Amino acid sequence: MSNQELLEEEVASDPYQVGTTIVLTALGRRAKSRGELFTLLKKRGIAEEVANAVLFRLQEQGFVNDS
């Protein structure tokens, strides 16, 4: 099974957890805007609705802050 197939399987099983992991990993490297994070999630196969929910939840928790 390829890495892409494994990622698709993970996203299908729990897209919110996968999206959260993607964002937190990206933020661990450097600060990114909400727009950059949204684009990253979309590129990784996360649905728009899920991406928005993940970013909203992480913004409420103080991990995403564009101000």
N, C-alpha and C positions, 0 to 999 in steps of 0.2 A: 504494500500500500504506500503510495507517495505521500509526501508531506502535505500537499494540497488536499488530498483525499482525507487525511487525518484531520486537518483543520476544518474541512467541510463537515465531517462527522461530529466534531466537537461543537461547532456552531449550531448544528441541528439539534444536539442534545440539550445544550444550555447556552443560548446566545447571549444572555445578560452576563453570565459569568465570564465567558470568553471575551466579550467586549470590555468588561471591567479590567480584566487581566491585560488586554492590549493597551488600554489607556494608561494604567498604572506603570506598565513596563516602559512605555514611551516617555512618560513624565519623569521616570527615574533617570533617563538619559539627559534630558534638558527640558526646560519649560516650553510649552507649546500652547498656542491659542486654541480656543474651542473649535474654530474652523479647521485648523490643522488636524486636530484629533478626530473631528467628524469625517474629514476626508480619509484619514488613515483607517478608521473603522469601515467605511464604505469599500475601500480597496481590499480590505481583509474579508469581505463578504458578509458584513453585519448589515442587516436591514435598517433602513432609515429610521423607522419607528423605534427599534431597539437602540440604535446609536443615540438618538435624542434622549431616550429614557436613561441610558447609562450616563451620558454627560450631565443630565439634569441631577441625577442622584449624586454624582461625584462633585458637582458644583455645590450642592447643599451641604456636603461633607467638607468642603473647603479645598478639594484637590484641583478643581478647575476654577480659575479666576482670571477673567480677561481685563479686570480693572487695573 
